[in-house]
Amino acid sequence: MEITIKETNHVVELNLIDRNGINWIQDFVGNSDGFRPGGIERNASGQYFATAEEYAWWNKVVSDRQKLDERVADLKEGYGSEVVDAVLHAAGSFDLEDEAAAFHSALDDFEGK
């Protein structure tokens, strides 16, 4: 997804790609209430805009989530989806910016790291 930084008009990318090559960034941001005034905004032409600060926040959250998703996919191949999903479910709920770190911690405990 291309986002124009409001302060500079610089165009940047934000992507979240699964193992099948599908970029599901719009679903992730939308399901996380990111498309809103003061968040990532969309104009009538379909262009996305955000402040530099908002983009930096989303970029970190998405990067952390990408790494988590890759780790989860690897673990599911070894332990099965039900086992890994149970570990993640037992970890609880967290603010979006803390979720990946909390899930990594739960997976570390599961793997004995």
Contacts in CASP RR format, 6 or more apart in sequence:
PFRMAT RR
TARGET T0000
AUTHOR 0000-0000-0000
METHOD contacts of the structure
MODEL  1
MEITIKETNHVVELNLIDRNGINWIQDFVGNSDGFRPGGIERNASGQYFA
TAEEYAWWNKVVSDRQKLDERVADLKEGYGSEVVDAVLHAAGSFDLEDEA
AAFHSALDDFEGK
1 13 0 8 1.000
1 14 0 8 1.000
1 15 0 8 1.000
1 23 0 8 1.000
1 25 0 8 1.000
1 26 0 8 1.000
1 29 0 8 1.000
1 48 0 8 1.000
2 11 0 8 1.000
2 12 0 8 1.000
2 13 0 8 1.000
2 47 0 8 1.000
2 48 0 8 1.000
3 11 0 8 1.000
3 12 0 8 1.000
3 13 0 8 1.000
3 14 0 8 1.000
3 40 0 8 1.000
3 48 0 8 1.000
3 49 0 8 1.000
3 50 0 8 1.000
3 55 0 8 1.000
4 10 0 8 1.000
4 11 0 8 1.000
4 12 0 8 1.000
4 47 0 8 1.000
4 48 0 8 1.000
4 49 0 8 1.000
4 50 0 8 1.000
5 11 0 8 1.000
5 12 0 8 1.000
5 49 0 8 1.000
5 50 0 8 1.000
5 51 0 8 1.000
5 52 0 8 1.000
5 55 0 8 1.000
6 49 0 8 1.000
6 50 0 8 1.000
6 51 0 8 1.000
6 52 0 8 1.000
7 51 0 8 1.000
7 52 0 8 1.000
8 52 0 8 1.000
12 55 0 8 1.000
12 59 0 8 1.000
14 25 0 8 1.000
14 29 0 8 1.000
14 55 0 8 1.000
14 58 0 8 1.000
14 59 0 8 1.000
14 62 0 8 1.000
15 23 0 8 1.000
15 25 0 8 1.000
15 62 0 8 1.000
16 23 0 8 1.000
16 24 0 8 1.000
16 25 0 8 1.000
16 28 0 8 1.000
16 62 0 8 1.000
16 65 0 8 1.000
16 66 0 8 1.000
16 69 0 8 1.000
17 23 0 8 1.000
17 24 0 8 1.000
17 66 0 8 1.000
18 24 0 8 1.000
18 69 0 8 1.000
18 73 0 8 1.000
19 70 0 8 1.000
19 73 0 8 1.000
25 62 0 8 1.000
28 62 0 8 1.000
28 65 0 8 1.000
29 35 0 8 1.000
29 40 0 8 1.000
29 58 0 8 1.000
32 96 0 8 1.000
34 40 0 8 1.000
34 58 0 8 1.000
35 41 0 8 1.000
35 42 0 8 1.000
38 50 0 8 1.000
38 51 0 8 1.000
38 54 0 8 1.000
39 50 0 8 1.000
39 51 0 8 1.000
39 54 0 8 1.000
40 48 0 8 1.000
40 49 0 8 1.000
40 50 0 8 1.000
40 54 0 8 1.000
40 55 0 8 1.000
40 58 0 8 1.000
41 48 0 8 1.000
41 49 0 8 1.000
41 50 0 8 1.000
42 48 0 8 1.000
42 49 0 8 1.000
43 49 0 8 1.000
50 58 0 8 1.000
57 97 0 8 1.000
60 97 0 8 1.000
61 96 0 8 1.000
61 97 0 8 1.000
61 100 0 8 1.000
64 99 0 8 1.000
64 100 0 8 1.000
64 101 0 8 1.000
65 99 0 8 1.000
65 100 0 8 1.000
67 100 0 8 1.000
67 104 0 8 1.000
68 99 0 8 1.000
68 100 0 8 1.000
68 103 0 8 1.000
68 104 0 8 1.000
71 104 0 8 1.000
71 107 0 8 1.000
72 84 0 8 1.000
72 88 0 8 1.000
72 103 0 8 1.000
72 107 0 8 1.000
75 84 0 8 1.000
75 107 0 8 1.000
75 111 0 8 1.000
76 84 0 8 1.000
84 107 0 8 1.000
87 106 0 8 1.000
87 107 0 8 1.000
87 110 0 8 1.000
88 103 0 8 1.000
88 106 0 8 1.000
88 107 0 8 1.000
90 106 0 8 1.000
91 102 0 8 1.000
91 103 0 8 1.000
91 105 0 8 1.000
91 106 0 8 1.000
92 102 0 8 1.000
94 102 0 8 1.000
END
